[in-house]
């Protein structure tokens, strides 16, 4: 979970992704944008009856866009109002996961199997060691169950609250991916193939930067450059269009830029939370199935990854990170 995702849970109960910042102020200030768009479409069809536009002969597509935008706007407001509580829940989760995770790792490291393979990678363990645990180590592994029960008890309230929030995040992401983003881009880029190519190149570049763990500041600079360049390209586009009025162009450009920032952050939160929820819910069952050195190492490796991820969450939220055992 990186800074763009943690931006959903800032202490001041606002965020670049979910509240009225940057372009969003301008979007919200355009009164009656839907009525303006309808009037502009009527004007275009009367003055240029032979020139098609994105909504030509498809009023349902226009109404669907308006409905989706209303849902998007309302959902963002509701989620923004929940972020402070969710932030506190995330910190509670991080503390509990690290506390109980480190206690389990300490037990693993105290076993003969854990000591013998402590500095080995998972690949090294997979190559040579699938032997059964000795009796003493098996007895210690059985104690994992009590640790995992304690973890589930300590996180049950936060788990339920954040899971409900995550469900809303997933719904919003699906709305963006399947409906709103295609409609907004379609309207902006209709009969402007150079915009399609430019946007595709920038989005692919940002995706590669994230895969390569490029600094968040560099990614943010690239996204800002994209927004600025898109503004210039769209504003300079020639030819009749229902978006010919500058404020409608600006509205759609702002909405596109907002989606461009929000969608990746929602996806990352979704992935981390689903992984964490699955780990906590299944941890006791997974611990009970440990029978050999390889399985013990797999369990420890996964536990360490979860602890590291949540340590990063704490650090980015401004809390002191916990020393990893």
Secondary structure, DSSP 8 states (H G I E B T S, - for coil): --HHHHGGG-TTS--TTTSS-THHHHHHHSTTHHHHHHHHHHHHHHH-TTS--TTTT-HHHHHHHHHHHHHHHHHHHHHHHHHHHHHHHHHHHHHHHHHHHHHHHHHHHHSHHHHHTTT--HHHHHHH---B--HHHHHHHHTHHHHHHHHHHHHHHHHHHHHHHHHHHHHHHHHIIIIIHHHHHHHHHTT-HHHHHHHHHHHHHHHHHHHTT--HHHHHHHHHHHHHHHHHHHHH--S--TT-SHHHHHHHHHHHHHHHHHHHHHHHHHHHHHHHHHHHHHHHHHHHT--BHHHHHHHHHHHHHHHHHHHHHHHHHTS------
